């Protein structure tokens, strides 16, 4: 029987031995990261053992989740929400946790994901560090952090763990599965592994396979972390991780999350206040530099480097065509009543052609599909900031 419980520590239950000093540090770090709002998320246990797509298995694994709305008597109004690479399961405020979430204006009464109609469950990705089992979690067989002993992670595992979490919550068929970025890829992995499990599918700014551009970017991001002396082969102390590498990785990513036109409109050549040249001749002078630094610092404080490496690599290796030889073949068994695919024309990281390929694969298999091409300036991050356009598309599809 799956376990449902409040989050006390990341991962499954540790062995009965006395917690080591290392495991106590892990618990403290993870509670700080997972408790971004007023309360830590809930945990639901996964089947034990939980096999992974590329080999290996996890024992005592769990998924962190948050919910909004109520499951109806028929248990057929559930929406499963997958996140991008970095967010926690806290997508919106709730009575349990009133802090604003990362999709605050999309979830609630009368909003696109209408809590008066639907039971919405957002899961923190397997492999992440905000409550779900991942490299930063304690291995129950050793009482120590998994670190690089964590098995190789695949997007298929993120999708599978989300489905098993929903089943543990009493849902046997979903109304809708939705996700953006990594979450958009997870929707595809879900569809090919569980083709009859959802009535509708929404893939936002996703990809059937990582492009050479995205792979190159993430390779450099990972190298920045791996070459930071403080990474120490993955064995860094929680309070002394590879902060320089993480900061550089996040800055590189942030540059690609928006379009060049949006950066130009937002910052232009605006200067930072004060005389920064008195600090160093190479000190930041432009507002865009200050913005990147603030984003990097905030991310580095809460995200675990090993988790970042694992999830980043999983995104690169994902290829929908592995499931049958082509994207269309991978989705051949899908019985969904409809699919919505949303892409942004200014997206550098997940190009609009990739969403077009997803829509084509669904249509090839007779799934009624709407492909929405949005002209937003905000690039890949548009689903987080240009909410009226996404609200309109999702609201119309779920009507």
N, C-alpha and C positions, 0 to 999 in steps of 0.2 A: 504494500500500500504506500503510495507516495506521501511524503511528508509536507505539510503546509505549516509554516511557522513564521514568527517575527524574526528579523535578521539580528542575530547575535554576533555572528562572524561570517566571513565569506566562506563558501564551500560547504561540503558535507560535514557530518560530525567527525571530529578527530578521535583518535583512539583514546582509551581510558587512561593512558599514562598521564603523568603530571605535565602540563604545558611547559614547553621549553621557553627560554628567554626569547628566542627567535619567534616562536608562535605568538607570544604575547605582543611583540612589536608588530607582527603582521595584523593581528586583530585591531590594534589601536589605529594603524594606518588606514585599514580598510573601513573602519567605522567613520573615521574623519572624512574619507572620500565619498562613502555611500550616503552619509547623512547631510547632504547638501541642503535639504529642506529641514523642516522641524522634526521629522521622524525618518528612521531608516526604512528601506523597503521591506516588503514581505519576501519570504523565500518559499519555493515549492521544490520538493525533491524530484530528481530524475530517476528513471529505472536504474537499478543497481545490479550488475555493472551497466554503464552507459557506453556502448561501442561508438567509436569515432570513424568517420568516413575514410580517412587515410590510414587507419590502423590504430591499435591501442584502445584503451577504454578507461573510464573514470569510475571510481567508487565513491559513494556518498556525495555525488555532485548535486548541485542545486542551481536554480535560476531565480534571480531577483525580479520582482514584478510589482507593478502598481495597477490599480483598477479605478474606473469611473463608471457610473451608471449601475444598473442591476441586471443580472441574468434572469430572463423571463422563465415562466413555468415550462415552456417547451424546450428551453436551453438552445435556442437557435438564433439568438440575436447578438452573439459575441463577435467582436472585432479584435483581431490580433495585430498589434503594432510593433514592427521591428524598427530599431534605431539605426542611425549612422554609426561611424566608427567610435566617436567619443562620448555620446550622451549616456546618461543613466536612464533608468526606467521612469524617472520623474518628468513625464511629458506635460503635466498640467497640475495645477493646485487641486487640493481636495480637502475634505474635512480632516482627514488624517494628517495631511501635510499641506498647509496653506501657502507654502512658498511657490512663486510662479515657476512653471515648467518650461521646457524648451519648445513645446508646441502649444503654448498657453491659449492662444486665440483660435485654436482649431478644435479643442476638446471642451465640451460643456453643453448645457441646455441650449438648444436651438442653433448650435454651431455645426460646422461640417461633419464632425464626428459627434453626433447628437446624443448626449447622455440620457435624454428623455426616451430615446428609442433603443439605444444600443448599450451593451456591456462591453466596455473597452478595456483591453489588457495590454499594457506596454511591458515588454520584457527587456531586461538588460542582457546583452549578448553573452552567450557562453564564451569564455576567454577574456572577458572584460574585468574591470576591477571595482565595479560599483555594486557588489553583492553577489553576482553570479560566479560560479567556480571558474578559475583561470590560473595563469602562472603565478599570480600573487597570492593565491589561496594556500591554505595548509593542506598538504597531502596527508590523508588520514592514516596511511601506512607508515609514515615516518614522524609525523608531528612537526615537520618542517615545511617551509615554502616549497611548492613545486619548482619554481624557477624554470630552468630549461629542461627539467625532467617531464614537464607537461607534454602530453602527446601533441603531434602536429594537428593544428586546428584547420578546419575547412568551413566555408560558408554553409555547406550542407549540414554541418554540425549545429551551427547557429539556428538554422531553420528547423532541424529536427528537435532540438531542445525546446524551442518555442512551442512546437506542436505537442510534445509530451507534457509541457507545463500546462497547456490548455486542457488536455485530457485529465490531468490530475485535478484540475479545477472543475471537472464535471462536464466539459464540453466535448462532444463527439463529432460535431460538424460546425464549422465557422460560417458566419454570414459573410465576413470579408477578412482578407489578409492584406495588410498595407505596410509599406515601408519606403524609405527614401535613402538614396546613396547606397551604403552597404545594406541598408534595409531593403532597398529596391532589388538588389541582388538576392537577398534572403528570400524575398517573395518568389522569385524564380526557382530557387533551390527548393523551396517549400512545394511549389506546384509540381515539380518533376518527381519529388519523392512521395508526395501525398496528393495525387491528382484528383481525388474525389472528396477531399477534406474541407473545401471551401466553396461557398456559393459564388463569391466574387473575388477578384484579385486587382490590387492597385499597386503598380510599380512606378515609383517616382525617381527620376534622375538616376536610374540604375543602369546596369550593363549586362549583356549575356556573357561577356568575357572582358577582362581588363585590357585596355588598349596599350600599345607600346608607350604612349606618352604617360599614361597613369603608372605603368610598371616602372618606367625610368624615374619618375618623380619619387615614388615610394621607395625605390632602391636607394636613392640618394638620402632620403629621410632616414632609412634604417642604417645606412653607413654612418651618418652623423652620430647616431646613438652608439653604434658598435665601436666606433673609433674614439669615443669619449673614454679616457682612462678610468673614469669613475664607474663605467659599466661593469668592469671587472668580470668579464665572461658571464654576466648575468647574475653574479653573486654579490651585488651591491647591498649595502645596508639601507633599510627603508629611508632613513633620514639623510643618506649621502649617495643618492643615485646620480645617474649621468645627466645632470641638469643642463649643461651646455649643449649636449647632443639633442636632448629633448626640445630645448628652446629653438635650436636651428631647424629641427624637423617640423615643429609646429609653424614656424615662420614660413618655411617653404610651402607647406600645405595651405596656409592662410592666403598666400599670394594667389594660389590657383582656385581658391573657393569663390572668388569674385572675378568679374570680367575687368579687362583693362579700361573699358569705358566707364565702369562704375567707380573704379579707383580714381580715374581722372576727374569725374564729376564730384566725387566725395571729398577728395583731398587736394587735387590740383598740385600746386607747388607751395602749399601752405607751410609756413615755418613753425618750428617749436618755439614756445615762449622762452625767453632767457638767452644768455650767451653760452651755449654749450661748448663753443670752441675753447673756452677757458679751462674746461675739463680735459679735453684731448683734441688734437687737430682732426681726429677722425670720429669724434662724438656725433651722435645723431643730430641732424639739423632740421629734418622735415617731419611734418605731422604723421605721414604714413609710417615712418620709422618708429615713432612713439607708439602708434597703434599696434604695429606688429610686436613690439616688445611687450606691451600690456597683454596682448592675446597669448603670447608664448609663456609669460610668467604665470598667468592664471591657469593655463593648461598644465604646466609642469608641476604645479602645486598639488594637483589632484589625480593625475593619470600615471599609472605604473608603466615604466619603460618596457619591461618584458611583455606585458599585455599588449602594448602598442605594436611591438615587433611581431607578435603572433597574429594579431588581427590584420595588420598590414599585409603580411605574407599570404594570409588566407584570401584576401581580396585579389591579390595578383594571380593566385593559382586557380581561382574560380573560372570555370569554363562550362557553360550550360551544355555545349556540344559533347562533353564527356558522357552525357546520359543519352546515348543513342546515335551519335555521329553528327548531329546538327541541332541547332536550336529548335527547329520545327519538330524534329524527331523526339527531342527531349520533352516536349510539351504535348505529344500526340495523345496521351491518355487523359489529359485534363478535361474535366466535365463541368467546369465553371460556367455559370449562366452569362457571365460578362467579365471583361477585363478593361481596366483603364490604365493607360500608359501615359505618363506626363514627362516631357523633356523641356529643357530650357535652351533656347538657341545660342545664348552667350556662354554656355557651360564649357569650360576648358577641360575639366577633369573627366566628365562623362559626356562625351559629345552627343549632340542630338541624333546623329546617325545610329548611335547605339540603342537609343530608345525606339527609333524607327524599326530597327531589326527585331526588337522584342515584340512590338505590335504586329509586325509581319508574321512572326512565328505563331502568335496566338491566332491570327486571322487564317493562316494556312490550315490550322486544325479546326476551323469552324467555330471558334469562340468569338461571339460578338464583341468587338473591340473598339474602343475610342482612343485615338492617339491625339493627345493635346500638345501642340507645339506652342510654348509660351515665349513671348518676346521680351522677357524681363531682362533688365540690365545687371541683375545681381548674380548671374552666373550660377555655379553649383549650389551656392548657399541660398538661392532664391526661395526654396521651400521653407526656409526658416524666417525670411524677412518680407518677401513679396506675397503675403498671405492672402490678400483678396483674390488674386488669380487662382491660387490653389484651392481656396475655399470654394469658389464658384464651380470649379471642375469636379471636385470631390462631392460637393453637395448635390449637384445635378446627377452624378452617377449613382449615388446612394438613394436618390429620391424614390 
